[in-house]
């Protein structure tokens, strides 16, 4: 559910404060045919795509999954 996805933010912000500082969390929900609704925790806004990609690479380097999406 959306609330459960959002509850993950404080822990992520604590573990990855250098990367996530100043960003706001929000949840994007999507229906996946035959699988139900998935809720993806996102953070932003970023000034530009390059900044989002750089942050994502830093997160991936620590083992944290990350995907850059456009809103």
N, C-alpha and C positions, 0 to 999 in steps of 0.2 A: 504494500500500500504506500501511498505518497508520504504519509507521516513517518513510516519506518525508514524510507529512503532518506528523508530529511534528518532523522535522528543520527545518521552516520556522520553528519557534518562536523560536530564538535571534535570527535576523535580524529578525523582527517585533518582538520585545521590545526589541532595540537601536534600531530605527527609531522605535518608538512607546512608548518607556519611560514617558513621562508618563501615558499612558493604560493601559498594560498592567502597570505596576508592581504587584506584590503578587498578581497573578492566576496561576493555574496552568493549564497547557495540558492538553488531553485531546482524543482523537480519537473522533468519532462516525462509524460506518460505516453505510451504507444501500445496499440493493439497489435498483437502478432497472431496471424491466422493459425488457429489450431492450438495455440499455446497460451492465450490469455493476454492480460495487460501487464506490461513491464514498466517499471518506474526507474528512470535514470537520474541520478544526482549529478547536477551540473554546477559549475562555478563561473562567475564572470562579474562584470563585463571586462573584457580585455580591450586595450586601445586598438589593437590590430591583430590580424591573423598570425603574424610572425611572433608576437608576444604569447599568444595562446599556444602555438606550437612549441616554443621554447619552454614554457611552463610544463607542458605535457611531457616533453623529453626528460625534464628534471624529475617528474613524478615517476616515470617509467624506470629511470635509473635506480630508484629506490625499491622497485618491485611493485609499485602501485599502478594498477591499470588506469589507462587514460585514453580518451578519444576526443579529438577536436571536432566540434560540430558548429555549424553556422546557425544563428537564430535570426 
